[in-house]
C-alpha cells in the first residue's frame, strides 16, 4: 500500500512493501509550485531482486559491494550470498528488497520499520527504522536507525540512495577531503587519495562513479528552471558515492556510514573506512535533509 505525506503543496509517497522506499518527492519553495525532485520509482513493481531505478531507498545494513561475497572481520570470514547483478560480489544489502511495516503516520510524518532475522544474505539479526518527514513545504528529512538485535557483535552500516532528477544544464557543487579510486567492478583500491577540497563544481555528465570521504555533509544540485536543491547529512554519513550513467537525466548522491567494501578494507588495516561493529542492543542513527530554494 502506498502512503502519501503532505505539507502544503509538498508531497512524499512511501511504499513500505517495496523495501521502505520513497517512490516520489515534490517540494515547494515559498511562492512557487511544487517541483518533482526524484526519478519516480514504479509503484507497480513486483520484482525487487533486479530493482528499477528511482526514488530513495535505505541502505541497510551496508552500502555498495562486499568483495567476493565474503566479509572478513571480528567474526572471521563469513560467506554472503552474492547478488546476480554484481556477482561474485554482494550489492547494497537486503533490506531495500524486503517488506517494511508502516508505523506512526501523521499528515506529514511516517515511520517504517524492518526486522531482519538473519539469513544467507546477512546472518546477523537487526532492526531498522526509517522516518520520513515534511517539516515544511520546501524541506524533507529522512532519519535512519539501525540496531543490532543479534546475540553477539555484528558489522553494521547504513545510508540512503536517492535518484535525483538532473536534466541537461544541471550542475553540482561538492567538496571532499579524500577519494577512493574504483576499479571496473566498482570496488575501491586499498588507499584513499587526498583531494584539494573541491570534488565537483559544474555540470555533471556521465558516465561517472566516485567514492568520496570526509565530504562535510553538504552538496548543492542546481537544476535549470527548478531551483537549487541542497542536501545535508549527519556526521555519521561521512562517505558519499556520486553516480551518473551516460545518457540519463538523473544522478545519485548516496551518503553512507562507510566506503564500498569498507568491512574488508578495515580488516586489512586500512584506516578511515567507516566500518563499524555493534554490540547486542547497540544502535547507530543518521539523517539527511533535502531543501529546495
N, C-alpha and C positions, 0 to 999 in steps of 0.2 A: 504494500500500500504506500502511495506517495503522500507525504505531508508537506504542506506549504506554509512557510512562515511569512509574515508581512509586517512591515514598519513603514507607514506612509506608502509611497509608490514602490518601495523596495520589496523584492521577493526572493526567497530562497526555497528551493524544492529539495526534499530529502527522500531518499529511498533506503530505509534500513535493511530491507531484504536483499538489496543489491550491494552488499558489502559496506554498509554505512556511508553511502555516497551522498554528496551534494550534487544533484543532477543539473541544476541550473541556478544562477545567481544574477540578479539585476540590482544595481544600486542607483540612487537618485540624489545627486548633489542639490543643495538649495536652489530653487527656481528653475530646475531643469528636469527633463523627462528621464525616466529610468533607462539605464544602459545595461545590456546583457554582457557580462564580463567573461563568461565561460563558454568554451565549446560545449554545446549541450550533450549530455550523456543520454543515449536512447533508453527511455524508461520501459520499453517493452523487451529489453534484453532478458534472455534466459540462459545464455552461455557466458559464464564468468571465468572459465579457465583461459580462454583467449578473449579477454575483455575488450570491448570497444573503447576508443579514445573518448575523453570528455569528462566534464565535471571536476569534482575534487574527491579523492579517496584517501582514507587513512593508511599510513604505512606502519603496520604493526605485525610482528614485533621487530621488524628491521626494514631498512631501505636498501634497494638495489639488489645486487647479486651476492651470493656466497659461493666462492670458487669451488668447483667440482662437487657441489652438494655436500661439503664436509666442513663442519665447524670445529675449529681447534681452540681449546681454552681450558678453563678450570676443570671441566668435566672430562678431559681427554678429547679424543676425536669422536665426534658424533655425526653419523650419516643422516642426511636430509634428502627427501625426495626432490630431484631436480624438476624444474619447470620445463615443459616441452618447447617453449619458445626461447629458452636460454640454455638448454642442456649442453653440457653436463652440469651447469650451474643452477642455482635457485633464483627466484625473482620476486622481490617485494613482499615476501611473507604471505601467509594465507588469509589474514583477517578481512581483506577487501574482496575476497571471493566467497565469504561465508555470510550468513544472515546475522544481522544485528537486531536488537529489540529496542523499540521506541519507548522512552520514559519521559515523564515530567514535561509535557508540552504546554506552552503558553502561546499567546499570539505571535511573539517574536523570538522565542527561545525553545529549543528542544534538546534533549539528551538521548543519545543512542548508546547501547551497551552491548558488548560481545564477551561471552565466556568461552574460552578455548580450553578444552580438557587435556590437550596434549595428544599428538598423533605423529605419523611418519613425516609430515612436513615440518613440524615443530614439536618436539617431545615434552616441552615444559608447559604446564598449565598457566594461564594468565587470565586477567580480567582487563578489558579495555573500555574506556568511556570517551565519547566524543560529544562535546557540547557545541551547538551551532546557535549563534545569536545575531540578531539585527538590532544593536543598541541605538542606531539612528538610521535614517533613510540612506545615508551615504557610506555606511560602515557595516562590515560583517566581521564577527570574531569567532574563531574556532579554538576550542580548548581540548587537548587530548591528554588522557591519563592512562598509564599502563601499570598494573600491579602484578607482581609475581605471586601466583597462588599455588605454585608447586611446593613440594615439601623441602626442597633444597635450593641452593643458589642457582640462578638462571641468567643467561645472557638476555639483554633487553635493549631495544632501541625503538624509536618512533619518529614519525614525520608526517608530512602532508604532501599530496601530489595533485596540484591543480593544473588544469589545461586552460590557459588564458587565451581569449581572442586576441589576435595580434595581426590585423590586416596590414597590407602594404603601407609603408610610411610610419609604422610603429617604431619606437626606439626605446632602449633600455639603459638605465644608469645603475651601476652596481659596483661595489668595491669589495675587495677581499685581500687578506694578507698571504694566503697560500693557495696553491693549486696542485692537484694530483693528476699526473699525466695518465690517460686512459689508453688501453690497448684496443684492438679491434673487437674484443668481446666485452667491452665496457667494464673492464677491471683495472684498478689503479696499479701503477708501479709502487715500489716499496717506500719511496720517499717523496714527500711533497716539496714543491719548489716555491720559493718566496716570490711574491708579487709586489710591484711598486705601490699598490693601493687600489688603483682603478682597474677593475677586471673587465668592465664593459661600459662604453659610453657612446651610444649611437644606434643606428639601425641594426636589427638582428636578422641576418639571413642564414638559412640553413644550407647544408646540414652542420649542426654544431651540438656537441655534448661535452660539458665541462663539469668537473667535480672541484668545487671551491670550499675553502675552510676559513674560519675567522672573518666572516663577511659582514659582521656588525649588525645583522638582523634587519637590514633596511635595503629595499630595492624600489625603484620607480620605473614604471612602464608608461610611456607616453603614447596615447592612442589618438590617431588623427580624427578630428571632429568629435571625439568622445570624451576627452579629458585625460587626466593623469591618475593612474592607479598606483597607490603606494602600498607596498607590502611591508609589514613589520612583524618580526618574530622574536620569541623569547630567547634568552641566552642559551637555554638547553638546545636549541636548534642552530648550532654553530656551524653547520655544514650545509651546503647548498649545491644541488645539481641544476644546471641550466641546460635545457634540451630543446632543440628545434630541428625537425627533419627538413629536408628540402621540399619546396613546393607546397607548403601548407600555410594556413592563415592563423595558426595558433603556436604558442610556445609554453613550455613547462618551467616553472621555478619551484623546485622541490626542497624545502627546508627539512633537515633531518638532524638527529642527535649524533650521528656517526657517518663516516665516509663509507662508500661502497666496499664491501668485504672487510669492514673495519675489525670484526672479531678476529679474523685470521691474521690480519696485519698486526694487531695488538699482540697476539700470541707469538709472533715473530720478533717482538720487541720494538716495533715501530711506534714512535710517540705521536700523540695528537690525533688519534683515530676517532676518539669519542666513544669507543667500545665500553659498555657497562655490564656489570653483573650485579643482580639484585638479590638480597636475602629474602627468605619467605616473608610475605606480607609487606615488603618494601615496594614503593611506587615512585615513578617519575611522572612529571607533568610538563606540558609545553603549550604554547599558544601562538596563534598567528592572526593578525588583523589585516583586513583589506579595506582601504578607504579610497573613494573616488572623488576627485576635485575637478 
